[in-house]
Amino acid sequence: MARAVTNRQKTIATIVAWAVALVIFFPILYTIITSFKSEQEAIQGFSLIPSGTLESYSEVQSQYNYFKPFMNSVILSLGSTVLALLVAIPAAWSMAFSPTKRTKDVLMWMLSTKMMPAVAVLFPIYLIFRNLGLLDSRIGLTVMLMLINLPIVIWMLYTYFREIPGEILEAARMDGATLWGEILYVLTPMAVPGIASTMLLNIILAWNEAFWTIRLTTTNAAPLTAFISSFSSPQGLFWAKLSAASTLAIAPILIMGWFSQKQLVRGLTFGAVK
């Protein structure tokens, strides 16, 4: 009897999980379907039957130069991730293995910066970028993406590092390991799952960032998020082209997430079970 109840609960939980997943995935599915319609078909109303035309993809590729914002997205995502790890790994190591009375306060302060509305600091940051000549530059936007995601990266790495026994690092010091040797050759290899999942999450966050990329770039450093916004004009929205551009923008990150899901889940659960 108990086993039957358990099986029934598992079945219900599975059905609910699939239903929630379908609801979440439906906007993406509808965007993909709309991308295979003509502009006239896209504005006619709700329909899940695409005409199969590649007209929108052809125009996005030929008229709007998709390759340049795609490469900008790749460079900005990878560059900001590398910079974030270079800063976050030593910071998380210090907080995890040499904590002070203010360590938790510092962590909470860093996390609280993510709760602040970005528009509240738009004007001063814009002026700083303008005065430093960093507007519409890859370097400036890479640093900006690194800074806005740095609190999450430090928090995740701090959580992973806390699960590593400090005695291992003490043994490395007794064997003559230097500070950087301890971080590079002892700590980092042991936290590979956590670092990998943090890296993947940061790439996704940087790839999807729209607020700062739209406001700090125009053409030279504009990534795919800014590229998508260009399909909104005074004449209206070009739904089919917008859907095609959106599909091309999310496809790389969806494919990466699909093939790295095991590593991502493993890293996100790293340390959950001792």
N, C-alpha and C positions, 0 to 999 in steps of 0.2 A: 504493500500500500504506500509506504513512504517512498519507495523507489518510483512508483507511478507518479506520485505528486511531484517528485524532483524532476522527472522527465518532462512532465507537463509544464513546470516552471521554466525549464530550459528552452522548451519549444516556444513558449510565449515570449521569453526574453529574446530569442533569436528573431522572431517575427517583428517584435518592436524595434530591434536593432536595425533590421533590414528596412523597415518603414522609415525610420529616422534617416538612415543613409540615403534612401531614395529621395526624400524631401530635400536633404542638403545638396544632393548631386543634381537635382532637376534643373536649377538655373543654368548650370554648366552644360547640361545636355541640351537645353533649349537654345542656348547660345550657339552651340555647335550646329544644331539643326538649322537655325536661322542663317548661319554663315553660308549654307548651300542653297539659299534662295536669292531671287533677284530683289532689287529694292522695292519694286511694286508688290511682290508677294510678301515681303517682310512687313509692310505697313498695312496689309489688308486685314490682319487680325490673327488671333491665336490659331496655330496649326502645327501639328507634329509631323507633317508630311513634307519633306524637302523636295524641291524640284531637281536637285542634283547638279545644279549649275555651279561652275567654278569661276564665274564672272567676278565675284567680289574678291576672291583670292588673287586673281590675275591683276585686278586693279590695285590692290594693296601692295603687291610685289612690284609692279611696274611704275605706278604713279607716285607712291608714297615712300619708296625707298625703305623697305622693312629691315634690310640687313644692317644698316647703321645703328638704329636704336636697339636691335637685338644684340649687337656686339657691345654697345654701351651697357646694356643690362648685365651681360656676362662679366665684363670688366669691373663694373661697380659692385656686383654681388660678391665676386671672388675677392676683389681687392679689399672691400670693407670687412669681409670675413677674416682674411689673413691679418689685417691690422687689429681687429677686435681680439683675436686669439693671442697675438703678441702682447697685448696689454692685459688681457683678462687672465691668462694662465699664471703669470707672476702675482697678480693681485689676488686671485683666488687661492693660490698657494700660501701667501702671507696670511690671509684671513683664516684659512683652514688649519694651518699648523703653527701659526704664531699669533693667536687671537689676543686682543686687548679688551678692556672693559667697554670700549666704544665700537667694537667690531660689528655687533648686531645693529647698532644705531646707524652705522655707515651703510650697511646692507639695506636697511629699511629706507634710508634717505635716497640711495641710488634707485631703489624700486619705486619710490614715490615720484621720481622725475618722470616715469612712464605714465603716471596718472594726470600729469599736467597737460591741458589742451595745447596742442602744437601751435595753434594760431596766436596764443598769448605771447610767444617769443618770436613770432615771424618777423616783426619789424626790426628788432635789434640784430637778429641773425642776418637778415637781408642786408642791413647796412654794413655789418662786419664783412660779409662776403663781397659786397660792392667795393669797399675800401681796400680790401686785400686783393682785388682782382680775381676772385674765385667764382664769380657768377658764370654759369654755363660752362664749367670746367669739370673734367673727370676727377681731378685731384680734390677739388672742394667738395664735390658731391660724395666721393668715396669717404672722406673724413666725416662728413655729416651723417651718412648712413652708419658708419662705425660707431659714432657717438650715441645715436638714438637707440641702437641695439645693444650697446655695451653693458647696461645694467642687467639685462636678461642673460647675456653670455656669462658675466661674472657670477650671477646667482646660480646658474646651472652648474658651472665648473666648481663653484664652492661646494655645492651639494654632493657632487661626485667625489671631490677630493676628501671630503669629510669621512667617506666610507673606506678610505685607504688607511691601513694601520700606520700610525706615526712611528712605530718601532722600526719599520723598514727604512724610513728616511734617516732615523738615528743611526742605524747600522751602516748606511751608506756614508754618513759623516765620519763615523769611526774608521771607515776604510779609506778615508782621505778625500771623499767627494767634495768638490767645491759647490758653491751655491747654485750656479748655473748647471753644473754637472748633475746635481741632485734633481733639478727640475727637468732637464732634458733627457737624462739617461735612466732615471729611476721613476719619477712621478709620471711623466708623460706617457711612457709605454704602458704603465699599469692602468691609466685612465683613457686608453684609446677609445673604448665604446662611448664613454661620456663625451669626450672631445669630438668624436665623429658626429654624434647626434646633435651636439651644440653647433657644430659647423653647418650641418644640413639645415637646422632650424634658422640659423642666421642668414644663410643663402636665401631661404624662402622669404623671410621677412624683408630682406633687402630687395629681392626681386619684385615683391608686391608693393613696396613703398610708393605711394602716389603723392601725398601732400607736399613733401619737400622736393621731389623730383620735378613736379609741375611748376613750382614757384621759384626754384633756383636754377632752372635751365630753360633754354629756348630751342636751340637746334643742335649745337655741337656735342653736348653731353647728354642730350635727352634720351632716356631709356624707353622701354616699351610702355611703361605706364603713362608717360607724357605723350608717346606716339598714339595711344588709344584716345586720349583726350582731344587730339587734333581732329577727330571725326565729328566733333560738335562744332557747329558753325551757326552764324546768324540765319542761314537758310534752313536750319533744322538738323536733326540727327539722321545720318545715313545708317539705318539699322543693319542692313546686310553687310556693309563694309565694316561697320563697328563690330559686328559679331565675328567677322572673319579676322579682323585685327586682334580681337580679344582671344579668339581660339589660338591664333599663332603665338600670342603672348603667354598664355597659360600652358600650352602644350609642352614646352621644355621642362617646366617645373613639375608638371603632372607625371611626365615620363621619369624624371629623376626620382620623384617621390615613390613611384611605383616600384622601381628597381631597387631602391634603398630602404624600403619600408621595414625589412627585417632588422637592418642595422639601426634604423631610427628608433624602432620599438625597443630593441635591446639596449640602446643607450639611454632612452628615457626611463627604463626600468632598472638601470644600473644602480646597484646598491639597495634596491627595494627588498631583496631577500639575501640575507647573509648566509 
